[in-house]
Amino acid sequence: MGAPARRSPEGATLRQITLDAHRSLNGPYTLAGALVGTLFAEAAPELVAAHDIELRAAAPALRERVPARRTTLADRLPQAERILVPAPLRTLRLANGLAEFVRDAVTGPLRLRVLNAGQADPTDTELLDVLERRVPALTIVREQHGPPHPAPVHTLGAELDRFRNEGFHHAMAEAGAALLPSLTRDGEQWWTLLHRTTTALAALDREDEARELLDHARQVGTVPKHLATAAYATAMLLVRHHDPGRRDPEEAAAWIDRAVELTSRLPDRRERAFHLSFDLNGKALVEVRRGRPEEAVRLVREAIELAERDLEPDRHPVHKLVLRANRAQLTAMRGDLEGALPDLAAAIAADPGYPDYYLDRGNLLHRLGRPEEAVADYETAMRVGPPFPEPYYNRSEVRYAQGDLPGALADLDYAIELDPGFSDAYVNRAGLLVALDEFDRARADAERDPGNPFLLSVLGQIETAQGDLVEARKAYDSALERAPRLAAAWAGRGALAFEEGDLQASVSDLTQAIELEDGAEVRFNRAYALRALGLTSRARADLLRAAELAPEDEEVRQALAGLD
C-alpha cells in the first residue's frame, strides 16, 4: 500500500511505501513480490527483461507479464526430472538482481516501511539487507510487528515445487515439518516430502535434523527405492557436512554401498538405470573424499555408460549432463585439463542457460593459458543468470594478468558488492590496491580479518611499501605461523629480507616460495639476491626460468642482458 508523495526537507519528492512482510501472506519473497509489483508499472521493458529470472522467482503473480527470456533445461522438464537443487547462495543471487531492479526502477528517494519484519521469510530478510546496502535512494524502516496473521498453511503441490525449484530451503524445511506428520508414512507423498525436507535441512547446515529424519524413515520404510535414496542422502551428509571435523568418508562409504546394493536389485531396467547411476555418481564423491580419485573416475564412467545404455534418449537429460560435468571435474583433478573440456562442452550444449558450467570451463581455459576464451565464458555466465560474484572475480584475475589493473579492480569491487563475505576477493583486491599504491584502501581490506594468512601477507606488502619493515616482518611471520605452505608469504618475507640486507635469508625464503609455487616474479627476486651474493650462474638460471614463465616481461630481459 503506497502513501501520497510529499516533499522532503531537501526539496526532493520523497515517496513512501508501506508493505507487510509476514510470510504467512505469500511465503518466500512476500515483501519482494509486493515491492516489485508496486514498481513494475514504472519499470522500462528492457529493465524487466534484464531481470526476468529474479522477478518470476520473487513475484509469481507477475509471471504472465514477465516473459521468460533466460531459461535452463530444467525449466522445460517434468518435476520428477529436475534433480538439481539450488545451492543456498542462489537466494543471494536473486536478491542482488532484485536490488538492481529496484535501484534502476526508483526515480527518486523512497522510504519503505516494512511491517512484520520479524515474521518475514529469510528470503525477504536477506533481500532487505541487500537493498539497504545497494540502493542509495532507498530508506528502510523495519517494524518487527504489524497486523496479526495466522501461521502459514502449507499444501502439497505447486507451492512445494516452487520452494524446491527456487532453493527456498527455509520454507521447504518449515513446510516439511508441518506436513509430514499428516501424511501416511511410507507412502509416495511422504517419501517425496521427506527427501525434499532433508535436502533443505542439509542446505541450511542442519545436518543433525536431516539425519534424524532419515533414521526415522529407515525404521518405518519398506520401499527399496526410497530406502536407497535415504542411504544415499545419509552418505552425502557425512561427506559434505558443513563442519569438516564431522565429515566421515568411511561411514559414508558403508551407506553409499547400501544404496548401490538396493538400486542394483530394482526390477525395472530404466528405473534401475536412473537410480543406480545416481548412486554410483554419489559413490564417486565418497571415493574422492577417501583419496581414491581413480576409482571415482571409474564409477562416474560406469554411471554414464549405464545412463546412456538403459535410459530413454529423451529422458533425464539433466541427470545425464550432470554426470558428464562431474567426469570433467574428476578429469581436471587428475591434471588432464584438455581432456575435461569435451565433457563440459557437452554439458553446456545440453543446457546453455545454466551459468555454472561456463564458470567451470572458463577456469579450465584460464589454467590452459587461453584467457580470451576464458573471459568469453565468464561473461556468458554473467549474462545467462542473476548476478553472482565468481565470474567477476575470475575475470579480474585475467585482467590483472593482462595488465588491466583498473578493469581488474572494477571486477573485484563489484564481486564484493554482490557478496561482502567473499573473502578471496578481499585478498586479491588488497594486493591489487598495493600495486596501484592505494595503501589506505588496501590496509582497510587487509585488516578486516586479522587471522587470515593471505590478508596478513598483503599487510606485509603494505608495511614494506610504507617503510615499516618491523611491522612487515611481524605480518609475514604471523601469516606463516598460520599457513606454513603459503608461497606468497615466503616470497614477501624473502623480498623483505633483501630490503633489510640479509641476503642469505632472502635466498632461503625465496627458495621456499619457489618450491611451493614457481613464478616469474619470485625467480626474478631470487636472481637479484643471488647476484648480490656473487652467485652469477645461479642468478642467470633463475632469470632464464623467469623468461620462460613471462616471455613478455621487459625487466627480465634487461636483467639477463645485464649479466652478459
C-alpha positions in Angstrom: 0.0 0.0 0.0 1.5 3.3 -1.1 1.2 6.7 0.7 0.9 10.0 -1.1 4.2 11.6 -2.1 5.4 14.5 -0.1 8.3 16.9 -0.2 11.4 16.0 1.8 13.2 18.8 3.7 15.8 18.9 0.9 13.1 19.7 -1.7 13.1 16.4 -3.5 10.0 14.3 -3.7 10.0 11.6 -1.1 7.8 8.6 -1.9 6.6 6.4 0.9 5.5 2.8 0.6 4.3 0.6 3.5 4.3 -3.2 3.0 3.6 -6.2 5.2 6.3 -8.8 5.1 4.6 -11.6 7.1 5.5 -14.8 5.4 2.0 -16.3 6.0 0.7 -13.9 3.3 2.6 -15.3 0.3 5.5 -17.3 1.7 9.1 -16.6 0.4 9.5 -13.2 -1.1 6.2 -11.9 0.3 7.8 -8.5 0.6 9.8 -8.7 -2.6 6.7 -9.6 -4.6 4.7 -6.7 -3.2 7.6 -4.2 -3.7 8.4 -5.2 -7.3 4.6 -5.3 -8.0 4.4 -1.7 -6.8 7.3 -0.6 -9.0 6.5 -2.8 -12.0 4.3 -0.4 -13.9 7.0 2.3 -13.9 9.8 0.0 -15.0 11.1 0.2 -18.5 10.5 -3.0 -20.6 14.3 -3.5 -21.0 14.7 -3.4 -17.2 12.1 -6.0 -16.7 13.6 -8.2 -19.4 17.1 -7.9 -17.8 15.7 -9.3 -14.5 13.2 -11.8 -15.8 14.5 -14.7 -13.6 14.5 -12.7 -10.4 11.1 -11.2 -11.0 9.5 -14.5 -11.9 11.0 -16.2 -8.9 10.0 -13.5 -6.4 6.6 -12.5 -7.8 4.6 -15.4 -9.2 1.7 -13.0 -9.7 3.8 -11.2 -12.4 4.8 -14.3 -14.3 2.3 -13.7 -17.1 3.6 -10.2 -17.6 7.3 -11.1 -17.4 8.3 -13.4 -20.3 10.9 -16.0 -19.5 13.9 -14.7 -21.5 16.6 -16.7 -19.8 15.8 -20.3 -19.1 17.6 -23.5 -18.3 16.9 -27.0 -19.4 15.2 -27.8 -16.1 12.5 -25.2 -16.7 11.2 -27.4 -19.5 11.2 -30.7 -17.7 8.6 -32.5 -15.6 9.1 -32.2 -11.9 10.5 -35.7 -11.4 13.4 -35.0 -13.7 14.5 -31.7 -12.1 17.2 -33.3 -10.0 19.4 -30.2 -9.4 18.6 -28.5 -6.1 19.8 -24.8 -6.0 22.6 -24.1 -3.7 21.9 -21.9 -0.6 23.6 -18.9 -2.2 21.0 -18.8 -5.0 18.8 -16.6 -3.0 21.6 -14.1 -2.7 21.9 -14.1 -6.5 18.2 -13.4 -6.7 18.4 -10.7 -4.0 21.1 -8.9 -5.9 19.2 -9.0 -9.1 16.1 -7.7 -7.4 18.1 -4.9 -5.7 19.4 -3.8 -9.1 15.9 -3.8 -10.5 14.7 -1.6 -7.6 17.7 0.6 -7.8 17.1 1.3 -11.5 13.3 1.5 -11.2 13.3 4.0 -8.4 13.4 7.6 -9.8 13.8 9.5 -6.6 14.1 9.0 -2.8 11.9 6.2 -1.5 11.1 5.3 2.1 10.0 1.7 2.6 8.1 0.9 5.8 8.2 -2.8 6.5 5.6 -4.3 8.8 6.0 -7.7 10.5 9.8 -7.7 9.6 10.3 -10.2 12.5 7.9 -12.7 10.8 9.4 -12.3 7.3 10.7 -15.3 5.4 14.5 -15.4 5.3 14.4 -14.6 1.6 12.9 -11.3 2.4 15.2 -10.7 5.4 18.2 -11.3 3.1 16.7 -9.0 0.4 16.2 -6.2 2.9 19.9 -6.4 3.9 20.9 -6.2 0.2 18.6 -3.4 -0.5 20.0 -1.3 2.4 23.5 -1.9 1.1 23.0 -1.4 -2.6 20.1 1.0 -3.2 21.2 4.5 -2.1 17.8 6.1 -2.8 16.0 3.7 -0.5 15.5 4.2 3.2 14.1 1.1 5.0 12.2 1.3 8.3 11.8 -2.2 9.8 9.0 -2.7 12.2 9.1 -6.1 13.9 5.4 -6.3 14.4 2.3 -5.4 12.5 -1.2 -6.7 11.8 -1.5 -10.3 13.1 -1.7 -13.2 10.7 -2.3 -16.9 11.3 0.6 -19.3 11.0 1.5 -20.3 7.4 -0.7 -23.1 6.0 1.2 -25.3 3.6 -0.3 -27.6 1.0 1.2 -30.3 -1.3 1.7 -29.4 -4.9 2.8 -26.3 -6.7 3.8 -24.4 -3.6 6.2 -27.0 -2.5 7.5 -27.4 -6.1 8.3 -23.7 -6.1 10.1 -23.9 -2.7 12.2 -26.8 -4.0 12.9 -25.5 -7.5 13.9 -22.0 -6.4 16.0 -23.0 -3.5 13.7 -21.6 -0.8 15.2 -24.0 1.8 13.8 -22.4 5.0 10.3 -22.5 3.6 10.8 -26.1 2.4 12.0 -27.2 5.9 9.1 -25.4 7.6 6.6 -27.0 5.2 8.1 -30.4 5.7 7.9 -30.2 9.5 4.2 -29.1 9.2 3.0 -31.6 6.6 5.0 -34.8 7.3 3.0 -35.8 10.4 -0.2 -35.5 8.4 0.8 -37.9 5.6 0.7 -41.7 5.5 4.1 -43.0 6.5 6.0 -44.9 3.8 3.6 -43.6 1.1 4.9 -41.9 -2.1 3.9 -38.4 -1.0 5.5 -39.0 2.5 8.8 -40.1 1.0 8.9 -37.3 -1.6 8.3 -34.7 1.1 10.8 -36.4 3.4 13.6 -36.3 0.8 12.9 -32.7 0.0 12.8 -31.7 3.6 16.1 -33.5 4.5 17.7 -31.9 1.4 16.6 -28.5 2.6 17.9 -29.1 6.1 21.3 -30.1 4.8 21.4 -27.0 2.7 20.8 -25.0 5.9 23.6 -26.7 7.8 21.1 -28.5 9.9 22.5 -32.0 9.2 21.6 -33.4 12.6 17.9 -32.8 12.0 18.2 -34.3 8.5 19.9 -37.4 9.9 17.2 -37.8 12.5 14.5 -37.8 9.8 16.5 -40.2 7.6 17.0 -42.6 10.6 13.2 -42.4 11.3 12.4 -43.1 7.7 14.6 -46.3 7.8 12.7 -47.5 10.8 9.3 -47.3 9.1 10.2 -47.6 5.4 9.8 -50.7 3.2 10.2 -49.4 -0.3 13.8 -50.3 -1.6 13.9 -47.4 -4.0 13.3 -44.9 -1.2 15.5 -46.7 1.3 18.3 -46.5 -1.2 17.7 -42.7 -1.6 17.8 -42.4 2.2 21.1 -44.3 2.3 22.5 -42.0 -0.5 21.4 -38.9 1.4 23.0 -40.1 4.6 26.3 -40.7 2.8 26.1 -37.2 1.3 25.5 -35.7 4.8 28.6 -37.5 6.0 30.9 -36.3 3.2 29.5 -32.8 2.8 28.9 -31.8 6.4 29.4 -28.0 6.8 31.8 -28.8 9.8 34.8 -30.5 8.2 35.6 -32.1 11.6 32.3 -34.1 11.4 32.8 -35.5 8.0 33.3 -39.3 7.9 34.1 -40.7 4.5 34.4 -44.2 5.8 30.9 -44.3 7.3 29.7 -42.6 4.1 31.2 -45.5 2.1 29.1 -48.0 4.0 25.9 -46.1 3.4 26.5 -45.5 -0.3 27.3 -49.2 -0.7 24.0 -49.9 0.8 22.3 -47.6 -1.7 24.1 -49.2 -4.6 23.1 -52.7 -3.3 19.4 -51.7 -3.2 19.2 -49.9 -6.5 21.1 -52.7 -8.3 18.2 -55.0 -7.5 15.4 -52.8 -8.8 13.4 -54.9 -11.3 12.6 -52.2 -13.9 15.6 -51.6 -16.2 15.0 -47.9 -16.7 14.2 -47.2 -13.1 17.3 -49.2 -12.1 19.5 -47.3 -14.6 18.4 -43.9 -13.2 18.7 -44.7 -9.5 21.9 -46.8 -9.8 23.7 -44.3 -12.0 22.7 -41.6 -9.5 24.2 -43.7 -6.6 27.4 -44.5 -8.5 27.9 -40.8 -9.0 27.4 -40.2 -5.3 29.9 -43.1 -4.6 32.4 -41.3 -6.8 32.3 -38.3 -4.4 32.8 -40.5 -1.4 35.8 -42.1 -3.1 37.3 -38.6 -3.8 37.0 -37.8 -0.1 38.7 -41.1 0.7 41.6 -40.2 -1.6 40.8 -42.6 -4.4 40.3 -40.4 -7.5 41.0 -43.2 -10.0 38.2 -45.3 -8.5 35.9 -42.2 -8.6 36.6 -41.8 -12.3 35.8 -45.4 -13.0 32.5 -45.1 -11.1 31.4 -42.0 -13.0 32.3 -43.6 -16.3 30.2 -46.6 -15.3 27.3 -44.3 -14.4 27.5 -42.6 -17.7 27.6 -45.8 -19.7 24.6 -47.2 -17.7 22.5 -44.0 -18.2 23.3 -43.8 -21.9 22.5 -47.5 -22.5 19.4 -48.0 -20.4 17.6 -44.6 -20.2 15.4 -43.4 -23.0 17.3 -40.8 -25.1 14.8 -38.1 -24.3 14.5 -38.7 -20.6 16.5 -37.4 -17.7 18.7 -35.0 -19.7 19.8 -33.0 -16.6 21.0 -36.2 -14.9 23.0 -37.1 -18.0 24.7 -33.8 -18.3 25.5 -33.7 -14.5 27.3 -37.0 -14.9 29.3 -35.5 -17.8 30.1 -32.4 -15.8 31.2 -34.4 -12.9 33.5 -36.5 -15.0 35.0 -33.3 -16.3 35.8 -32.2 -12.7 37.5 -35.5 -12.0 39.4 -35.4 -15.2 40.7 -31.9 -14.4 41.5 -33.0 -10.8 43.8 -35.7 -12.3 45.6 -32.9 -14.2 44.1 -33.5 -17.7 42.7 -30.1 -18.3 42.3 -30.6 -22.1 40.6 -33.9 -21.5 38.0 -32.3 -19.3 36.9 -29.7 -21.9 34.7 -32.1 -24.1 32.5 -33.1 -21.2 32.0 -29.5 -20.1 31.3 -28.5 -23.7 28.6 -31.3 -23.9 27.0 -30.1 -20.6 26.9 -26.5 -21.9 25.5 -27.6 -25.3 22.7 -29.5 -23.5 21.9 -26.6 -21.1 23.2 -23.3 -22.5 21.2 -21.3 -20.0 22.9 -22.8 -16.9 25.7 -20.4 -15.8 27.9 -22.6 -13.6 29.3 -24.8 -16.3 30.5 -21.7 -18.2 32.3 -20.7 -15.0 33.9 -24.2 -14.7 35.0 -24.2 -18.3 36.3 -20.7 -18.1 38.5 -21.7 -15.2 40.0 -24.6 -17.2 40.6 -22.3 -20.1 42.4 -19.8 -17.9 44.6 -22.5 -16.5 45.4 -23.7 -20.0 46.6 -20.2 -21.0 43.6 -19.3 -23.2 42.5 -16.0 -21.5 40.2 -14.7 -24.3 38.2 -17.9 -24.3 38.1 -17.9 -20.5 36.7 -14.3 -20.4 34.1 -15.2 -23.0 32.8 -18.0 -20.8 32.9 -15.8 -17.7 30.9 -13.1 -19.5 28.4 -15.6 -20.7 27.9 -16.8 -17.1 27.3 -13.1 -16.2 24.6 -12.8 -18.8 22.6 -16.0 -18.5 21.7 -15.9 -14.8 21.2 -13.5 -11.9 24.3 -11.6 -10.7 26.9 -13.6 -8.7 30.4 -12.7 -7.8 32.5 -15.6 -9.1 32.7 -14.8 -12.8 33.7 -11.2 -12.0 36.3 -12.4 -9.5 37.7 -14.8 -12.1 37.7 -12.2 -14.9 39.6 -9.9 -12.6 42.4 -12.4 -12.5 42.6 -12.5 -16.2 42.5 -8.7 -16.5 45.2 -8.4 -13.8 47.5 -10.8 -15.7 46.9 -8.8 -18.9 47.9 -5.6 -17.1 44.4 -4.1 -17.0 44.5 -3.1 -13.3 41.6 -0.7 -13.4 39.4 -3.3 -15.0 40.5 -5.9 -12.5 39.7 -3.6 -9.6 36.3 -2.8 -11.0 35.5 -6.5 -11.2 36.7 -7.1 -7.6 34.7 -4.1 -6.3 31.6 -5.5 -7.9 32.2 -9.0 -6.7 32.5 -7.7 -3.1 29.4 -5.5 -3.6 27.5 -8.7 -4.6 28.8 -10.7 -1.6 30.6 -8.8 1.2 31.5 -12.2 2.7 33.6 -13.2 -0.3 37.0 -13.4 1.5 39.1 -14.3 -1.5 38.0 -11.2 -3.3 39.3 -9.0 -0.5 42.7 -10.8 -0.6 43.0 -10.1 -4.4 41.7 -6.6 -4.1 44.1 -5.7 -1.3 47.0 -7.0 -3.3 45.8 -5.1 -6.4 45.4 -1.9 -4.4 49.0 -2.2 -3.2 50.1 -2.4 -6.9 48.1 0.7 -7.5 49.7 2.5 -4.5 46.3 2.9 -2.8 47.6 1.9 0.6 44.8 3.2 2.7 42.1 1.1 0.9 44.5 -1.8 0.8 45.0 -1.7 4.5 41.3 -1.5 5.1 40.8 -4.8 3.2 43.9 -6.4 4.8 42.8 -5.6 8.4 39.2 -6.8 8.0 40.2 -10.3 9.0 43.3 -10.2 11.3 43.6 -14.0 11.3 43.6 -14.6 7.5 47.1 -15.6 6.4 46.5 -14.3 2.9 45.5 -10.9 4.1 48.4 -10.9 6.6 50.7 -11.5 3.6 49.2 -8.5 1.8 49.6 -6.4 5.0 53.3 -7.3 4.9 53.4 -5.8 1.4 51.7 -2.7 2.6 54.1 -2.2 5.6 57.1 -2.8 3.4 55.9 -0.3 0.8 55.3 2.3 3.5 58.8 1.7 5.0 57.8 -0.1 8.3 60.0 -3.2 8.0 59.5 -4.3 11.6 55.7 -4.4 11.2 56.1 -6.0 7.8 58.1 -8.9 9.3 55.5 -9.4 12.0 52.8 -9.7 9.4 54.7 -12.2 7.3 55.7 -14.2 10.4 52.1 -14.3 11.5 51.0 -15.4 8.1 53.5 -18.3 8.0 52.6 -19.4 11.6 49.0 -19.8 10.3 49.8 -21.2 6.8 53.4 -22.6 6.6 52.9 -23.5 3.0 51.7 -20.1 1.8 54.1 -19.3 -1.1 53.1 -15.6 -1.2 54.2 -15.1 2.4 57.6 -16.8 1.9 58.1 -14.7 -1.3 57.1 -11.5 0.5 59.4 -12.2 3.5 62.2 -13.1 1.1 61.8 -9.7 -0.6 61.7 -8.0 2.8 64.9 -9.8 3.9 66.6 -8.4 0.7 65.5 -4.9 1.8 66.9 -5.5 5.2 70.3 -6.6 3.7 70.1 -10.2 4.9 70.9 -11.8 1.5 71.2 -15.4 2.8 67.8 -15.2 4.5 66.3 -13.7 1.3 67.6 -16.6 -0.8 66.3 -19.1 1.7 62.8 -17.7 1.9 62.5 -17.2 -1.9 63.7 -20.7 -2.4 61.0 -22.0 -0.1 58.4 -19.9 -2.1 59.7 -21.3 -5.4 59.4 -24.9 -4.1 55.8 -24.3 -3.2 54.7 -22.2 -6.2 57.1 -21.3 -9.0 56.7 -17.9 -10.7 58.5 -15.3 -12.8 58.4 -12.6 -10.1 59.8 -14.8 -7.3 62.6 -16.1 -9.7 63.4 -12.5 -10.6 63.7 -11.5 -7.0 65.9 -14.5 -6.1 68.1 -13.8 -9.1 68.8 -10.3 -7.6 69.7 -11.8 -4.2 71.9 -14.4 -5.8 73.7 -11.8 -7.9 74.3 -9.7 -4.8 75.9 -12.7 -3.2 78.2 -13.2 -6.3 76.4 -16.3 -7.5 76.0 -15.2 -11.1 75.5 -18.5 -12.7 72.6 -19.4 -10.4 71.2 -15.9 -10.9 71.3 -16.4 -14.7 69.5 -19.7 -14.3 66.7 -18.0 -12.4 66.3 -15.3 -14.9 66.2 -17.8 -17.8 63.4 -19.6 -16.0 61.6 -16.3 -15.3 61.9 -15.5 -19.1 60.2 -18.9 -19.8 57.4 -18.1 -17.4 56.9 -14.5 -18.5 58.4 -14.1 -22.0 57.0 -10.6 -22.5 58.5 -9.2 -19.3 60.9 -6.4 -20.2 62.5 -6.2 -16.7 63.5 -9.9 -17.0 65.1 -9.3 -20.5 67.0 -6.3 -19.2 68.3 -8.2 -16.2 69.5 -11.0 -18.4 71.3 -8.6 -20.7 72.9 -7.0 -17.6 74.5 -10.4 -16.8 76.1 -10.8 -20.2 
